[in-house]
Every structure is written in C-alpha cells, then in structure tokens.
Amino acid sequence: MQLKQDKGVSRKFEELIKLALERGFFSSSSEIYGDAPAGFWDYGPLGAAMKRKFIELWRRELVRRDGMLEIDGAQILSKSVFKASGHLDSFVDPIARCGRCGAIYRVDKLIEERTGLHVPERLNLDEMRRMVEENGVRCTRCGGELTGYSHFNMMFRVGVGVAEADAYLRPETCQNIFVDFLRIYKTMRRKLPFAIAQYGKSFRNEVSPRQGLLRMREFYQAEIEVFFNPNRANDLPRADAVMDYELRLQQVGESEPTEITCREALGRGLVSSKLVAYYLALIQQFYEKAGIPRERIRLRQLGEDEKAFYAVEAWDLEVETSLGWIELVACNNRGDHDLGGHQRMSGHEMEVLDDGQKVLPHVFELSMGVDRSLYCILENFLSLEDGRTVLRLPPYLAPIDAAILPLVSKEPLTSRALEIYDELKRDFDVEYDDSGSIGRRYMRYDEIGVPICITIDHQTIEDGSVTVRFRDSAHQIRVDASDLSHFLREWLAYP
C-alpha cells in the first residue's frame, strides 16, 4: 500500500470509520475488553451482507465467466507446505526496537511514513539502518533511537494435537490450491490452461496493523491461480474478446498510468503473454463493475526491488483513495516456483500431459484483498454533502436492497407494509421500519446505501400502488405493489 507523503488519516477515512462503527458495517473484535489485540475486525450485519454481495460479483465476473473451479481449503497447513513454498525463510518483515522505551516498529513502513521516501521491498537491513540514520527517523513515542534490527516471520504457528506438532495458519489462501492441484487436475478432467479459485481467510502476524480494514492480522482473500503451459501462453482463443480493451498500465519509472489496449501491450512486450494480458483485463473490468471509476484504477508494474520473492513478473492493481493509492490485487507470474517447490519437497510429481508433452505448469495469480477492496468501494461512494451522508453504492452491492416504510406508524398502513415486507423478504434483502418521521427514515437509509425506499401510504390502500423513492436523486414514482418483485429484479440487476 502506497500512501501520499505526510497525508496521514483523511477526513473521509475518519467519516467512514465513524459510519461503519455506528451503523454496523465493521468494528474492532473483542472491543469490550481492554486487552483486545489490534488487527482483528468483525463484520456487522451490513458489512457481512455487503461482503457477500461483493463475493457474488467476484464469482459472476471472474469465476463463472472464465469457467474456473472453486475450492474451500483448510486454514491450518503443515510445516512442510511452507518449507516448500519458501514462507518459512522469506515471509518476513524488517523490524527495529526503540532503545529507550522498547517500542517495536516495522522499520520500512516507519521510514516511509516519517519521510515520504519509498523503501524497496527487498532492501537489506543495513540499508534501512542507513536510511533511518540519514533521515533522523526516531521512535514516535519517546524520540529514542532505533536499534535491534532484525527480520520477523509473519506466520502464526500453531501446535496440533497432544504432541503439538508444528503447523501454521495459512498466510495466503493459494497454497491450498497448489498442494491440491494434481488431484483437482485429475478428478475434474481439465486441460491447461485452467484456473482454480478460493475465497477465505488468511492470517499474517503484522507488526503494526492499523487503518481499519487496510492492514489486518486476520483477513479475507479471493485468490485465483491460473495453471498454464509456458510454451503455449499465447495460445488462448478466449482472450481475443478483450484484445481491444484498454488497460491502465503504469510501467516502472513512469509517474502516471497509460491507456493501452491488451493487443498493444502484448505487441510492445509490456506483458509477457496473451494469457497475462487477458487476466489483467478481467481483473480491471471487475473493479469497473464494482463501481470504481477507471481514472482511479491503475495496474502498476513492480520493479525487481519490489516483487515478491516468488514472482518473475508482477503488477499491482491499485485504487486511488483519500489515503493515496492502495494495492487491492497482486497480479503475479509465479513461474514454476510453487509446483516445483512442492514437487521437490513432497516427492510427488506435479508434471502433467499437455498436447502429448509432459510439462510442469506455470502459475499466474490474481490475489485479491477482499477487506481493503470493500474499504475502497465504501470510500469511493461515500458522499458528504451539506451535512448529509449518502452512501451511493451500486444497487447490487448495497447491503439492503430496499426499505419498506409505512408513511406513519398507524393501521392500516403498518399491516399492509408488513404484508409487502413478508412477500419480498423471501427473494430480497429488505428491511421494515416504522420508527420516526418518513424524512428521517429516508436519511437513515440513504446513509447506509439502500438504493430505494418503498413507502406505503394512503393511496396504497385505495389503489394498491406504493411510492418508490430513489436514493441518489430523491425522485419518486408510483409502482403497483404486485409489480414490486419484477421492479426490484430489474433495478438490482448487474450491468
């Protein structure tokens, strides 16, 4: 995640956190206790509903669109898995301690936040110490000097069984996919290239988790791993449909992204293959469908000093927010690092037949951070205008589809409103509310992103029609109550 120099926490960030806490989107876990550890968050009813709809969009626009297979793997994996993957040795953060008060810092992030300078991913500890000294970076609590530079492995170790055998909470969901690859390949009778997807929780023992959903110790990922023959990465007929689609690529050394078609990016060698261009197009299109404006999206190419230890080609899909550009998806060409490592460690051959030839598949991944994606969507659609808060979410991402409101809390309006509520709740996420003035209720539901309010008034009793009020325009129309299901399906439909 890249933050603008000296930006700090923005007003919009503060307003969003306030809304989330007050209205049930998300909150700190175990918040009633003073010893609750940082970096753990609970989704409330509205947040859980929105997350579910976001994942439904992910499944529709990526998993089903591309014919991917989805699995649900265990969250605790053996130590051998992470020896093979390289995580035991390489999944580390640089830390330093204050020599005066003992406070511990992730030193690369502390340098960036105090100076605005970028610290390369693979910079060694001696170079970080030099940056600290040259820029006068000191403990933010007491002003003491930093010392004790070392690397900290971010995995959570767990003891399994009575003997407490070593195992680890997975730091990424993709290792399940890699160790299950051979069985899935055989049982599902797939041919290369094909993709396996997984949505679920991962765990990283972050040194300094902060900024709500943006840096957590327990978080959701939606990962896609594409297995392909590296000698046939340009043999992908389904990619022809996106070859004229414009990617927003920002190459190493460039300060702004450039609009360039997949065909041009491939022709100029900016991406390594047709397969990579195709999946970059799919992930950018996904965030456009989620409502993020194109001009706030970029695919930033990572240099050699930024790439993960397993990546041979890397792009980060980032979205611009009030806090700066935030990485949402790591798009990595992992080569044969994963299947090769598990083949060596396990002794099981991971090579498969492709067009009559044995090949060890390479992997291209789209590793999505779900929680930070939700933050970016919420912030993008949060509107603070004239003292009024409106969350202008796309209808298909709104946690509540519609609010059912009797004009006043009196019979026969309440009974008819409850009848409509009972009819709709089988197929839609609707809420009934008869508390307070109708104007106050409209504002209440605008604030949490409900796209329409359905008001049952005196005319409803006379002719069966209801008032439908639209969140974004406050425009009102009359709709026959018998047509509400059809109306809602059309209004909530994906674009």
C-alpha positions in Angstrom: 0.0 0.0 0.0 1.4 3.3 -1.0 0.4 6.4 0.9 0.8 10.0 -0.2 3.6 11.9 1.6 2.5 13.2 5.0 -1.1 12.6 4.2 -2.0 10.9 7.4 -5.6 9.9 8.1 -8.0 11.8 5.9 -11.4 13.2 7.0 -13.1 10.8 4.6 -11.4 7.9 6.3 -12.5 9.1 9.7 -16.1 9.6 8.5 -16.2 6.2 7.0 -14.9 4.5 10.2 -17.5 6.5 12.2 -20.2 5.4 9.9 -19.0 1.8 10.0 -19.0 1.7 13.8 -22.3 3.4 14.2 -24.3 1.6 11.6 -23.0 -2.0 11.7 -20.5 -2.4 8.9 -17.5 -3.4 10.9 -15.9 -2.9 14.3 -12.9 -3.9 16.3 -13.1 -7.5 17.6 -13.5 -8.0 21.3 -13.9 -4.3 21.7 -15.5 -4.6 25.2 -12.1 -5.8 26.6 -9.1 -3.7 27.2 -6.6 -6.4 26.2 -8.1 -7.0 22.7 -5.2 -7.3 20.2 -5.0 -4.9 17.2 -5.6 -6.0 13.7 -8.8 -8.1 14.2 -12.1 -6.8 13.0 -15.7 -8.1 13.0 -18.2 -7.5 10.2 -21.6 -6.4 11.5 -24.9 -7.2 9.7 -24.4 -4.6 7.0 -20.8 -5.3 6.4 -21.4 -9.1 6.2 -24.2 -8.5 3.7 -22.1 -6.2 1.5 -19.1 -8.6 1.6 -21.4 -11.5 0.5 -22.6 -9.4 -2.5 -19.1 -8.4 -3.4 -18.1 -12.1 -3.5 -21.1 -12.9 -5.6 -19.9 -10.3 -8.1 -16.4 -11.9 -8.0 -17.9 -15.3 -8.7 -20.1 -13.9 -11.5 -17.5 -11.7 -13.2 -14.4 -13.9 -12.7 -15.0 -17.4 -11.6 -18.1 -18.3 -13.7 -17.1 -16.0 -16.6 -13.8 -17.8 -17.1 -15.0 -21.3 -16.2 -12.8 -21.5 -13.1 -13.0 -24.2 -10.4 -13.6 -23.1 -6.8 -12.4 -24.9 -3.7 -12.5 -24.3 0.0 -9.3 -25.5 1.7 -8.2 -25.9 5.3 -6.8 -22.8 7.1 -4.1 -24.8 9.0 -1.4 -26.4 6.9 1.6 -28.5 7.7 5.1 -27.0 8.2 6.3 -28.9 5.1 3.9 -26.8 2.9 5.6 -23.6 4.0 9.1 -25.1 3.7 8.3 -25.9 0.1 6.7 -22.5 -0.6 9.6 -20.5 0.8 7.5 -18.8 3.5 9.5 -20.2 6.5 12.6 -18.4 5.1 11.3 -15.5 3.1 7.9 -14.4 4.5 9.4 -11.8 6.8 9.1 -8.1 7.7 12.0 -5.9 8.9 11.7 -4.7 12.4 13.6 -2.4 14.8 13.2 -1.6 18.5 13.4 1.7 20.4 16.5 1.6 22.6 14.7 3.7 25.2 11.1 2.6 25.6 11.2 -0.8 23.8 8.6 0.0 21.2 8.8 -2.2 18.1 8.3 -0.9 14.6 8.1 -2.3 11.1 11.1 -0.2 10.0 10.4 0.1 6.3 6.9 1.5 6.9 8.1 3.8 9.6 10.7 5.3 7.2 8.0 5.8 4.5 5.6 7.4 6.9 8.1 9.8 8.5 10.0 10.8 5.3 7.7 10.1 2.4 10.5 8.1 0.8 9.8 4.7 -0.8 11.6 1.7 0.7 12.1 -1.1 -1.8 10.6 -4.5 -0.9 14.0 -6.3 -0.9 16.2 -3.6 0.7 18.5 -5.2 3.3 18.7 -4.3 7.0 21.9 -2.4 6.7 20.5 -0.1 4.0 17.4 0.5 6.1 19.5 1.4 9.1 21.4 3.9 6.9 18.1 5.5 5.8 16.9 5.8 9.4 20.1 7.5 10.5 20.4 9.8 7.5 16.8 11.0 7.8 16.7 11.3 11.6 13.9 8.7 12.0 13.3 8.0 15.7 10.7 6.4 17.9 7.3 8.1 17.6 6.5 7.5 21.2 9.6 8.8 23.1 12.0 10.0 20.4 14.5 7.3 21.2 17.0 5.8 18.7 16.1 2.6 16.9 18.2 -0.5 17.4 18.0 -4.3 17.2 17.3 -4.5 13.5 16.1 -8.0 12.5 13.6 -9.9 10.4 10.3 -11.1 11.8 8.4 -14.1 10.3 4.7 -13.1 10.0 3.2 -16.6 10.1 1.1 -17.8 13.1 2.5 -21.1 14.4 0.0 -23.5 16.0 0.6 -26.7 17.8 -1.6 -29.6 16.5 -2.8 -32.4 18.7 -1.5 -33.5 22.1 2.1 -33.6 20.8 1.6 -30.1 19.4 3.1 -30.9 16.1 4.2 -27.8 14.2 1.7 -26.3 11.7 0.8 -22.8 10.6 -2.2 -20.7 9.9 -2.0 -20.0 6.2 -0.7 -16.6 5.3 -2.3 -16.8 1.9 -5.1 -19.0 0.5 -3.2 -20.1 -2.6 -1.1 -22.8 -1.0 -4.2 -25.0 -0.7 -4.6 -24.6 -4.4 -1.1 -25.6 -5.2 -1.0 -28.7 -3.0 -4.4 -29.8 -4.3 -3.6 -29.1 -7.9 -2.8 -32.6 -9.0 -5.9 -34.2 -7.5 -8.1 -31.4 -8.9 -6.5 -31.8 -12.4 -7.2 -35.5 -12.4 -10.7 -35.6 -10.8 -12.1 -32.6 -12.7 -10.5 -33.8 -16.1 -9.3 -30.3 -17.0 -6.7 -29.3 -19.6 -4.2 -26.5 -19.4 -4.8 -23.6 -19.1 -7.4 -23.6 -16.4 -7.9 -21.7 -13.1 -8.7 -22.6 -9.6 -10.2 -20.0 -7.2 -10.6 -19.8 -3.5 -12.3 -17.3 -1.1 -11.5 -17.5 2.5 -9.4 -16.3 5.5 -5.7 -15.8 5.7 -3.6 -14.8 8.7 -0.5 -12.6 9.0 1.1 -11.5 12.3 1.5 -7.9 11.2 4.0 -5.9 13.2 1.8 -2.8 13.3 -1.7 -3.4 12.0 -3.7 -0.1 11.6 -6.1 1.9 9.4 -9.1 -0.4 9.9 -9.6 -2.9 7.1 -6.4 -1.9 5.2 -3.9 -3.8 7.3 -5.2 -6.7 9.4 -3.9 -9.9 11.0 -6.9 -11.9 10.1 -8.4 -11.1 6.7 -10.2 -12.4 3.6 -8.7 -13.1 0.3 -10.2 -14.1 -3.0 -7.4 -15.7 -5.0 -7.3 -17.1 -8.5 -4.4 -19.3 -9.7 -4.2 -19.9 -13.4 -2.2 -23.0 -14.4 -0.7 -22.9 -17.9 1.9 -24.3 -20.2 4.6 -21.6 -20.5 5.3 -22.7 -24.1 1.6 -22.1 -25.1 0.8 -18.9 -23.1 -0.1 -17.1 -26.3 -2.5 -19.9 -27.4 -5.6 -18.6 -25.7 -8.5 -18.1 -28.1 -10.9 -16.7 -25.4 -8.5 -13.8 -24.9 -9.4 -12.4 -28.4 -12.6 -10.9 -26.9 -10.5 -8.4 -24.7 -7.6 -7.7 -27.0 -9.0 -4.2 -27.9 -9.8 -3.4 -24.2 -7.7 -0.7 -22.7 -5.6 -1.4 -19.7 -4.4 1.4 -17.4 -0.7 0.3 -17.2 1.9 2.2 -15.2 5.3 1.0 -16.1 8.4 1.1 -13.8 9.7 4.6 -13.8 6.5 6.2 -15.0 4.6 8.6 -12.8 1.1 8.1 -14.4 -0.7 5.2 -16.0 -1.1 4.9 -19.7 -4.3 3.7 -21.5 -3.2 0.9 -23.8 -5.0 -2.0 -25.4 -4.2 -5.5 -24.5 -3.1 -6.0 -28.1 -0.7 -3.1 -27.9 0.7 -4.1 -24.5 1.4 -7.6 -25.9 2.9 -6.3 -29.1 5.3 -3.9 -27.2 6.3 -6.6 -24.8 4.9 -4.8 -21.7 3.2 -8.1 -20.7 4.8 -11.5 -21.2 1.9 -13.3 -22.9 -1.6 -13.2 -24.2 -2.7 -15.1 -21.1 -1.3 -12.4 -18.8 -3.0 -9.6 -20.8 -6.3 -11.4 -20.7 -6.3 -11.9 -16.9 -5.2 -8.3 -16.3 -8.1 -7.2 -18.4 -10.5 -9.4 -16.4 -9.4 -8.0 -13.0 -9.6 -4.4 -14.2 -13.0 -4.9 -15.7 -14.1 -6.5 -12.4 -13.3 -3.3 -10.4 -15.1 -1.2 -13.0 -18.2 -3.4 -12.5 -17.8 -2.8 -8.7 -18.2 0.9 -9.5 -14.6 2.2 -9.2 -14.1 4.9 -11.9 -11.5 3.9 -14.5 -9.4 7.0 -13.7 -8.9 5.8 -10.1 -7.6 2.4 -11.2 -4.1 1.5 -12.3 -2.1 -1.6 -12.9 1.4 -0.7 -11.6 4.3 -2.7 -12.7 6.7 -3.7 -9.9 10.4 -3.4 -10.3 13.0 -6.0 -9.3 13.3 -4.5 -5.8 9.5 -4.6 -5.2 8.5 -8.0 -6.5 7.6 -10.8 -4.1 10.3 -13.5 -3.7 8.4 -15.9 -6.0 7.4 -13.5 -8.8 9.0 -13.3 -12.2 6.5 -10.7 -13.5 4.3 -8.6 -11.2 1.6 -6.0 -11.5 -0.4 -4.5 -8.6 -3.9 -3.4 -9.2 -4.3 -0.2 -7.1 -7.1 2.2 -6.5 -6.7 5.8 -5.6 -8.3 6.9 -2.3 -8.1 9.8 0.1 -5.2 8.0 1.7 -3.3 7.5 -1.6 -3.0 4.6 -3.9 -4.0 1.3 -2.2 -3.0 -2.1 -3.6 -6.0 -4.4 -3.9 -4.8 -7.2 -6.1 -1.4 -8.7 -6.6 -1.1 -10.0 -10.2 1.9 -12.2 -10.2 3.5 -14.5 -12.7 4.9 -17.1 -10.2 6.6 -19.2 -12.9 7.1 -22.8 -11.7 8.1 -21.7 -8.1 5.1 -23.3 -6.4 4.5 -26.6 -8.2 8.3 -27.0 -8.5 8.8 -26.5 -4.8 6.0 -28.8 -3.7 7.3 -31.4 -6.2 10.7 -31.4 -4.6 9.5 -31.3 -1.0 6.7 -33.9 -1.3 8.3 -36.3 -3.8 5.0 -36.2 -5.8 5.4 -35.5 -9.5 3.4 -32.3 -10.4 4.0 -32.6 -14.1 1.0 -33.2 -16.4 0.4 -34.0 -20.0 -0.4 -31.1 -22.3 -0.7 -31.7 -26.0 1.2 -35.0 -25.6 4.1 -33.4 -23.8 4.9 -33.6 -20.1 5.0 -30.1 -18.6 5.4 -28.6 -15.1 2.7 -25.9 -15.2 3.5 -22.3 -14.5 1.1 -20.1 -12.5 -0.3 -16.6 -13.0 -2.3 -15.4 -10.0 -4.8 -12.7 -9.1 -4.6 -12.4 -5.3 -7.3 -10.1 -4.1 -7.6 -8.4 -0.7 -11.3 -8.5 0.0 -11.4 -6.3 3.1 -9.4 -3.5 1.6 -11.5 -3.8 -1.6 -14.6 -3.2 0.5 -12.9 -0.2 2.1 -12.1 1.4 -1.2 -15.6 0.8 -2.6 -17.2 2.3 0.5 -14.9 5.3 0.5 -15.5 5.9 -3.3 -19.2 6.0 -2.8 -19.3 7.9 0.5 -20.8 11.3 -0.2 -20.6 14.1 2.4 -22.8 16.9 1.2 -24.5 19.8 3.1 -24.2 17.9 6.4 -25.9 14.9 4.9 -24.2 11.5 4.4 -25.2 9.4 1.4 -23.6 6.1 0.5 -24.1 5.8 -3.3 -23.3 2.1 -3.7 -24.2 0.3 -6.9 -27.6 -1.3 -6.1 -26.2 -4.9 -6.5 -23.6 -4.2 -3.8 -25.9 -2.5 -1.3 -26.3 -4.5 1.9 -30.1 -3.9 1.9 -32.0 -4.0 -1.4 -34.9 -1.9 -0.2 -36.5 -0.5 2.9 -40.3 -1.0 3.4 -41.7 2.1 5.2 -45.3 2.8 6.2 -45.8 6.6 5.9 -46.9 6.7 9.5 -47.0 4.0 12.2 -50.7 3.6 12.1 -53.2 1.0 10.8 -54.0 0.0 8.1 -50.6 1.3 6.7 -48.5 -0.8 9.1 -50.3 -4.1 8.3 -50.1 -3.5 4.5 -46.4 -2.6 4.8 -45.7 -5.8 6.8 -47.6 -7.9 4.2 -45.3 -6.4 1.4 -42.3 -6.9 3.6 -43.2 -10.6 4.1 -43.8 -11.1 0.3 -40.4 -9.6 -0.6 -38.1 -10.9 2.0 -38.1 -14.4 0.5 -36.2 -13.2 -2.5 -34.6 -9.9 -1.5 -32.7 -8.3 1.4 -35.4 -5.9 2.7 -35.9 -4.2 6.0 -39.1 -2.9 7.6 -39.0 0.3 9.6 -41.9 2.4 11.1 -39.8 4.4 13.6 -39.6 8.2 13.2 -40.7 10.6 10.6 -40.6 9.5 7.0 -38.0 12.1 6.1 -35.7 10.9 8.9 -36.1 7.4 7.8 -35.2 8.3 4.2 -32.0 9.9 5.5 -31.2 6.9 7.7 -31.3 4.5 4.7 -29.5 6.9 2.3 -26.7 6.9 4.9 -26.2 3.1 4.7 -26.5 2.8 0.9 -30.1 1.4 0.5 -30.8 2.2 -3.2 -34.6 2.6 -2.9 -37.3 3.1 -0.2 -40.8 1.7 -0.7 -43.4 3.8 1.1 -46.8 2.5 1.9 -49.2 5.5 2.1 -52.9 6.2 2.0 -53.0 5.8 -1.8 -51.7 2.3 -1.4 -54.9 1.4 0.5 -57.0 2.9 -2.3 -55.4 1.6 -5.5 -52.6 -0.8 -4.5 -49.7 1.4 -5.6 -46.7 2.4 -3.5 -44.2 5.2 -3.6 -40.7 4.2 -4.7 -38.1 6.8 -3.8 -34.6 6.6 -5.3 -31.6 7.2 -3.1 -29.4 9.2 -5.4 -31.9 11.6 -6.9 -34.7 11.6 -4.2 -37.0 11.2 -7.2 -40.3 9.4 -6.5 -42.6 7.2 -8.7 -45.7 5.1 -8.2 -45.4 1.4 -8.7 -48.1 -1.2 -8.3 -47.4 -3.4 -5.3 -48.0 -6.5 -7.4 -45.1 -5.5 -9.7 -42.5 -4.9 -6.9 -40.7 -8.2 -7.3 -40.2 -7.6 -11.1 -39.3 -4.0 -10.5 -36.6 -4.9 -7.8 -35.1 -7.6 -10.0 -34.6 -5.1 -12.8 -33.3 -2.3 -10.6 -30.8 -4.6 -8.8 -29.6 -6.3 -11.9 -25.9 -6.4 -12.7 -24.9 -4.1 -15.6 
